[in-house]
């Protein structure tokens, strides 16, 4: 999936990437993915008995913007008409 949004912690150790409607977190020095930020509430949304969102989805729509706070301990993600704090 292409990356539409990216953010770096102020110390440059971690990067968050919005890939479609998912958010992945990477350790920059090693290049390793260290986690994802799934929203478990999206798993309960169904249409005609089928789940609408894959496991690991962070938003209903594409992640368009990401930003870490000044200490790098909180991430804000934005999608269509929605902002989440992680």
N, C-alpha and C positions, 0 to 999 in steps of 0.2 A: 504494500500500500504506500502511496506517496505521502510525504510529510508536508502538511499544510501550515503547521505552526511549530515553533521551537522556542525554548527558554533555557537559560543557563543560570545556575546558582551564582551568587556574587563571588564566591571563592573559586569558581570554575571547575569544581569537582563533579558536578552532576548536571545532566541535560535532560529535559523533558521534550518529547516529540509527539505531536498529534498526528497519528496515522489514521486517516479516515475518521471514525468515531471512537477510536481508542487512544489512550495515552500510555506511552512507554517511557520508562526512566532509565537512563544510561549513566554508568560511571565513566567519565570522560578519559581519565588517564589509561584505563585498561580497555575501554571500548566495549565493555560487557553490558548487556541489559541486566539491570538489577531488579526490575519489577514493572508491573502494570498497575494502573489505577482503575479498577472496574467499579461500576455502580451496581450493586446487587439488586436494586429496585427495578432495573431494566429487565431482569430475567423473568419477572412476573407478568410482563406485558405480552399478551398473546392476541393473535388474530386467527379466527377459525381453528382454534385449538393448537396452533403452532406458535412457538416463540418468535417474536419480531426481531429480537436482537441477539447476536452471538454472545456467548460467555466472554467476559473480558471487556465488554463495551463500556465506555465512560459516559458517552452522550448519545442522544437520539440522532443527532445530525453530525456533520463534520466538525472537528475541533478547529476553530478558526484563529484562536489566540491563546497564548500561554504566558504567564508571568510569575516569577518567584518573588517573595517578599525580600526585604533587605537582609534578613538573616539566613535565607534559604531554607527555612523550615516549613513554609506554606506555599502551595502552588494554586494559582487561580487559572481556571480554564474556561473558555467561552465558546459557545456554540450558538446556533440560531435561537435568539430570544432566551438564552440561558447562561448563567455563570455559576460555576461550582468552585468551592474552596476545598482543597485537599490537604 
